[in-house]
Amino acid sequence: MALALVLVLAGAAGCSDGSGSSSTSTTGARGGAGRAASTATSSPPRPTTTTTGKPTPSQAREAAAAAQAMREAAVAVMIPVWRDDPGQRGQRDATLGAFDALGGETDDGVRFPPGTVNFTSTVATLAGKVRMARGMGQQPLAIYVVGGSDTDALVAALRASPDLAGVLLFDSDGSRLDG
């Protein structure tokens, strides 16, 4: 059975250098669903809320569509990348929840601060996560992008990275960005 990895690109603030991951380690996979793993621990279900405590109707629809599109593309593991703000965090959380519910595995992902223009550190962090997933036999891989037009430069950097060759790219609504 082929496994796949999805990197979620949403839009979140975090690191001053733009690499943004608040947690670069992964936790253990559980059953056929859960998080990408280098250790064997289980994780609690992900919240699917925004600052109001609930996903907006549009976030819930986009999350379901994106998760379904990724699973239909045989993606088994998602690594999110997002701009760190409440709306993008909410979209990320809703999509991770929907992807988990469809039996996919997830990773904490990478976040970047609003206003980031140089994505070198973010792409390098993602490349490290992709190498780890590939080393664990998790193929094919994908990146899920959420954040709006401010992520255009990030998508261009992802496409240009030889370390991310063959990695699928998805937008927040489930549209493919890689071809």
N, C-alpha and C positions, 0 to 999 in steps of 0.2 A: 504494500500500500504506500503510495507516494504521499509524503507530508509536505506542507507548504508553510511559509512564514510570511506574515503580513506585518509591515511596519506602518503604524498609524501616524499620519502627519496631521496634527490638529492645530495647534497654536497655543503655546503656553510659556509663561515666564519662569525663569528658574535661575540659571547660572549667569554670572556677569559676562562670561566669555561666549555665551550663546549655545553652548553644548547642551545645557538645560536639563539633563536628567537628574531628578532628585534621587533616583534609585537606579543605578546601573546594573545591579545584580538581578538575577531572575530567581524565581522560586520554583519548587517542584511541580511537575505536572500531576494531575490527579485523574485517574481513569483515562478516558479519551478526551476529557475537557479540562480546562484550567489554564495554567500559565506555563510558558516555556521554562525549561528547568535545567539547572546544573546540580541541583540538590533535590531530594525527594520529600518535600514538605507540601502540604496542601495550603490553599489560600481561601479566605472567605469570599463570598460572592462580591462582585464589584457593585458599587453604588451606581444608580442610573439617574442621578439628580443634578439639577443646576443649583444656582444660589437660592431658588425658590423651594428647593427640596424635591422637585419633580422635573423630569425632562419636559421640555416644551413639546407640543404636538409635532412640530416640524422636526425637532431633534429625534423624537421616537420614530417617525417615519423614515428619516434619513438613516438612522442607526440600523433599523431593520433591513432597509434596502441595501445598505453597504455590507452588512454582515452576510446577507443572502448572496450578493454578488461575489463576495470573496469565497464563500463556501462552494458556489457553483464553479468557480475557477480552481477548485481543488486546494485552496489555501487552508492549511491546518493550524498555522501559528501566526498571530498578529503581533507586530511590534509598532505601537503608536508613536507618532511624532506630532506635536501640537504646540501652538502658540499659547503661552500661559496667561489665560484670562478666563473668567468664569464661564462665558459662553462656549469657548472652545473646549475647556475642561469638561463641561457638561456633555458636549457632543462626544468627546472621547469616552467618557464614562458610559454613556448610553450605548455606544457602539461596542465597547468591550463586553458589556452585559449581554447584548444581543448576540455577539459572536460566541461567547461562552455558552449561551442557551442553545446554540446550534451545534455544540460539541467541539468548537474550536478551542485552541490554546492561546493564551495571551501573555504578554510581557509588560512590565511597567512602562517601557518606552522611553522616549526622549522629548523633553520640552525645551522651548526657547522663548526668550523674552519678547514682548511686543517691540516692534521697531528694529529687530535684528535685520541687518543687511548682508552680513558675511556669515555664511553657513558652514564654513570649513570645519569647525569643531563639531557641529551637529552631524554633518555627514560622516565624519571620522567615528563618532560614537555609534552611529547606526551601522557603519561598516563593521565595527567590532562585534556588535550584536548579531549581524548577519553571519560573520565568520563563525561565531560560537554556535549558532543554530545549524549552519551547514556542517560543522564538525560533529554535531549530534545527529546528523542524517535527516534533518528537517528540511525537505525540499518539496515543491518549489517555494520560493520566498516572495513576499509582497510587502509594500509600504502603503499605508493608508494615510492620505493627506487631508487634514482639516485645518482651515484657518483663513480662507478667503484669498483675495488677490495678493495679499502680502506674502503668500507662500510661493508665488511664481518663481522667485529667485531660488528658493529651496528646491522646487521641482526641477529646475534647470541644473542645479548642482547635483541632485540625485541622479539624473539622467547621464551626467557627464562623468560620474565616478566609476572607474573600472572595477572597483571593489563591489559595486552594486549591480554589475551586469547580470541580467537574467532575473532581477528582482521585479515583481509586478508592482505597479503603482496604482492606487485607488484614491479617488476624491471622496469627500464626506457623503455624497449621495450615492456612492457605489460605482460611479463612472470610472473607466480605465483612463489613466493619464500616461501610460507608457507606450502608446502606439496608435 
